[in-house]
Amino acid sequence: MSRPVDLAAVRAFVERELVDFGAEPGMISDEARLEELDIDSLGVVELTASIKREYAVDVPLEALTKDLTVAAVVDLIRRGRR
């Protein structure tokens, strides 16, 4: 059984990753779409790998699109850790 997910920690992780991929920190909000944050296709692939490495969650690449919001990315991780 997985340990409970600390949503604040997941949100902070996602934000750090997005900044590493070029997003402006002040632009990141739960409603912001990856595309609005200038996360390109390679960034989406790298985010998928980071999620797997950090949380052992296999997120299908097709689930992470540039149209996804930051909150939706956090939710994918949360659901994957159940």
C-alpha positions in Angstrom: 0.0 0.0 0.0 1.3 3.5 -0.9 1.8 6.2 1.6 -0.7 9.1 1.5 0.2 11.8 -1.0 1.1 15.2 0.4 -0.6 17.4 -2.2 1.4 20.5 -1.3 4.7 18.5 -1.9 3.4 17.2 -5.2 2.4 20.7 -6.2 5.8 22.1 -5.2 7.5 19.3 -7.2 5.4 20.0 -10.3 6.2 23.7 -10.0 9.9 23.1 -9.7 9.9 20.8 -12.7 8.0 23.4 -14.8 10.5 26.1 -13.9 13.3 23.8 -14.8 11.7 23.3 -18.2 11.4 27.1 -18.8 8.2 28.3 -17.2 8.2 31.7 -15.5 7.5 31.1 -11.8 5.0 33.9 -11.6 2.9 32.4 -14.4 2.4 29.1 -12.7 -1.1 28.6 -11.2 -3.4 25.7 -10.9 -5.4 26.9 -13.9 -2.4 27.5 -16.1 -2.1 25.2 -19.1 1.3 23.7 -19.9 1.2 25.3 -23.3 0.6 28.8 -21.7 3.7 28.1 -19.6 5.7 27.5 -22.8 6.3 23.9 -22.0 7.0 22.2 -25.3 6.6 18.6 -26.3 10.1 17.7 -25.0 9.2 19.3 -21.7 6.1 17.2 -21.5 8.2 14.0 -22.1 10.7 15.1 -19.5 7.9 15.9 -17.0 6.5 12.3 -17.5 10.0 10.9 -16.8 10.4 13.1 -13.7 7.0 12.0 -12.4 7.9 8.3 -12.8 11.3 8.8 -11.2 10.0 10.8 -8.2 6.7 9.2 -7.5 6.9 5.8 -9.3 3.8 6.7 -11.2 3.5 5.7 -14.9 1.7 8.5 -16.6 0.9 7.6 -20.1 2.5 10.1 -22.4 -0.9 10.8 -24.1 -2.3 11.8 -20.7 0.1 14.7 -20.4 -0.6 17.1 -23.2 0.3 20.8 -23.6 -3.4 21.5 -22.9 -3.3 20.0 -19.4 -3.5 22.3 -16.4 -1.0 22.3 -13.5 -3.8 21.1 -11.2 -4.6 18.2 -13.6 -0.9 17.2 -13.5 -1.0 17.2 -9.7 -4.2 15.1 -9.8 -2.6 12.6 -12.2 0.2 12.0 -9.7 -2.3 11.9 -6.8 -4.5 9.3 -8.5 -1.4 7.3 -9.5 -0.2 7.0 -5.9 -3.4 5.5 -4.5 
